[in-house]
Amino acid sequence: MIALDVPFYMPIFGPMTLHAQIKSCTLCAERFADTHTNHQPRPVVWFRRGARLLIAGQAPGARVHEGQRPFVDPSGDRLRDWLGLNEDAFYDQDKVSIVPMAFCFPGYDAKGSDLPPPPICRKTWHQQVVTHLGEVPLMLVIGGYAQKYHLGVKSGVTETVKNWRSHAPNVFPLPHPSWRNTAWLKKHPWFEAEVLPALRARVTEVLK
C-alpha cells in the first residue's frame, strides 16, 4: 500500500530510537540556510507503530515548524473537519500517525511561496518509517507530491482525487486542506458531496 524506497543516506545507528534519529537530522541545514526564511532544521516527528490511520502529506508549514505539532493551523482545522475528528482523537498517536514527504519546514522562496519538500528526506527516512509502522488499515494521501510517491500516479491532484474509488477503502487521495484551496473546493462540489461522507465513515470504522 505504501511505496518503499532505498535510502539515499543511511545514518550510523546507535542506541537512539528512530524518532530521535529523525529529530536530530540536519541533512538540510545548508539548504534551509539558503532559503528566503534562512531557518534551521526542526523535524516534526509524529508517528507510532500500531496507529490505525496514516496521514501522508507534504511538509510542515511555518506555524508547525514553530510549534512542533502537525496541522496546528487552519489547514489542520479543515482536515479534522473532513475526518470528523476532534483534536484529542487527531493527536492520539496510538490512533493517528502523520508522515509527510519531508519532516522539516522547507521554507519560502523570495516571493513567499512554499518550497517543495527536499527529496533527500524521503530517500533517507521513509523506508525505515514504513518498516517501523507496519500495516496501517487506512492511509490518506494529501497533495500531489505524496500522491505521486505513494500511489505512483502521474495525474494531477484533481484527477487523482476524482478517481478516489479506485483506491478506497484503504487509501483516500485528498487535496491539501489549505485555505488556499477554498476556490478548488467550490469548483469541485463532488468532493464534499461524495468523498467526505465515505471518508468519515471509513475513519470511524478503523478508529472504533
C-alpha positions in Angstrom: 0.0 0.0 0.0 2.8 2.4 0.9 5.7 2.9 -1.5 9.1 1.7 -0.4 12.3 3.5 -1.3 16.0 2.8 -1.0 17.7 5.2 1.5 19.9 7.7 -0.2 21.8 8.3 3.1 22.0 5.9 5.9 22.8 7.3 9.3 25.0 5.5 11.7 22.7 3.7 14.1 23.4 3.6 17.8 21.1 3.3 20.8 18.9 6.2 19.5 15.3 5.4 18.6 14.1 6.1 15.0 12.2 9.1 16.4 15.4 10.5 18.0 17.4 9.9 14.8 14.9 11.9 12.7 14.6 14.6 15.3 18.4 15.1 15.3 18.6 15.1 11.4 20.5 18.2 10.0 21.0 17.0 6.4 19.2 20.0 5.0 20.9 22.7 7.2 22.7 24.3 4.3 19.7 24.1 2.0 17.5 25.8 4.6 20.1 28.5 5.3 20.0 29.4 1.6 16.2 29.9 1.6 14.5 33.2 2.0 13.5 32.2 5.5 17.1 31.2 6.5 15.9 28.8 9.1 17.3 25.8 10.9 16.1 22.2 10.6 13.5 21.3 13.2 12.0 17.9 12.2 8.4 17.3 13.3 8.0 13.6 14.2 4.5 12.3 14.8 4.1 8.5 14.3 3.8 5.4 16.3 3.7 1.7 15.4 0.1 0.4 15.8 -1.6 3.5 14.6 -4.8 2.9 12.7 -4.7 5.9 10.4 -1.7 7.3 8.4 -1.8 10.8 7.1 0.8 11.1 4.3 1.2 14.7 3.5 3.7 17.2 2.1 5.8 19.0 4.7 5.3 21.1 7.8 4.4 24.8 7.4 5.9 27.7 9.3 3.5 27.5 12.2 4.1 23.8 12.6 7.8 24.5 12.4 7.5 26.9 15.4 5.0 24.8 17.5 6.4 21.3 16.6 3.0 19.8 16.3 1.5 18.9 12.9 -1.5 20.7 11.5 -1.8 23.3 14.2 -3.1 25.8 11.7 -6.2 26.5 9.6 -5.3 23.6 7.4 -5.5 21.3 10.4 -8.9 22.7 11.4 -10.2 21.9 7.9 -8.6 18.4 7.8 -10.1 17.5 11.2 -13.5 18.6 9.9 -13.0 16.4 6.8 -12.2 13.5 9.0 -14.9 14.1 11.7 -12.2 14.0 14.4 -11.7 16.3 17.4 -8.2 17.4 18.4 -8.0 14.7 21.1 -8.5 11.9 18.7 -6.5 13.5 15.9 -3.4 13.9 18.1 -3.6 10.5 19.7 -0.6 8.8 18.3 -2.0 5.4 19.1 -4.6 6.2 16.5 -3.1 8.6 14.0 0.4 8.8 12.5 1.4 11.8 10.4 4.3 11.2 7.9 4.9 13.9 5.4 7.3 13.8 2.4 9.7 15.9 4.5 9.8 16.2 8.2 11.0 19.8 8.2 9.5 23.1 7.1 11.2 23.5 3.6 11.0 27.4 3.8 9.7 30.1 1.5 11.3 31.5 -1.7 11.8 35.2 -2.3 8.1 35.5 -3.4 6.8 34.0 -0.2 5.8 30.7 -1.8 6.3 27.3 -0.2 9.4 25.5 -1.4 8.9 21.8 -2.2 9.9 19.1 0.2 13.6 18.1 -0.3 13.8 14.6 -1.8 16.7 13.7 0.4 14.3 13.5 3.4 12.1 10.9 1.7 15.2 9.0 0.4 16.8 8.9 3.9 13.9 8.2 6.2 10.7 6.8 4.6 11.9 3.2 4.1 12.7 3.0 7.8 9.5 4.7 8.9 7.3 2.4 6.7 9.0 -0.7 8.2 8.6 0.7 11.7 4.9 1.4 11.2 3.9 -2.0 9.8 0.5 -2.4 8.3 -1.8 0.6 8.6 -5.5 0.0 7.8 -6.2 3.4 6.3 -3.9 5.9 4.6 -4.8 9.4 3.5 -2.5 10.7 0.7 -2.6 14.5 0.7 -1.4 16.6 -2.2 0.5 15.9 -5.4 3.9 15.1 -4.0 2.6 12.4 -1.7 0.2 11.0 -4.3 2.9 10.6 -6.9 5.2 8.9 -4.4 2.7 6.6 -2.5 0.3 5.9 -5.4 2.6 6.1 -8.3 0.2 8.2 -10.3 1.2 10.7 -13.0 -2.1 12.5 -12.9 -2.7 15.9 -11.2 -4.4 16.2 -7.9 -7.9 16.8 -9.2 -7.9 13.7 -11.4 -6.4 11.6 -8.7 -8.9 12.7 -6.1 -11.8 12.3 -8.6 -10.7 8.7 -9.0 -10.8 8.1 -5.3 -13.0 5.0 -5.6 -10.2 3.1 -7.3 -8.1 3.5 -4.1 -10.8 3.2 -1.4 -11.5 1.9 1.1 -7.9 1.5 2.4 -6.5 4.6 0.7 -8.0 8.0 0.1 -6.3 10.6 -2.0 -7.1 14.2 -0.9 -6.4 17.7 -1.9 -4.4 19.8 0.5 -6.7 21.2 3.2 -5.0 24.6 2.9 -7.4 27.6 2.8 -5.7 28.5 -0.4 -7.7 25.6 -1.9 -11.1 27.1 -1.0 -11.7 28.0 -4.6 -10.9 24.5 -5.7 -13.4 23.1 -3.2 -16.1 25.5 -4.5 -15.3 24.5 -8.1 -15.5 20.7 -7.3 -18.6 20.2 -5.1 -18.5 16.5 -5.7 -15.6 16.3 -3.2 -17.8 17.4 -0.3 -20.8 15.5 -1.5 -19.2 12.2 -2.4 -15.7 11.8 -0.9 -16.2 13.3 2.6 -19.1 11.1 3.7 -17.2 7.9 2.6 -14.0 9.2 4.2 -15.7 10.0 7.5 -17.4 6.6 7.6 -14.1 4.8 6.9 -12.2 6.8 9.6 -15.0 6.0 12.1 -14.7 2.3 11.2 -11.0 2.0 11.5 -10.7 4.0 14.7 -13.5 2.4 16.7 
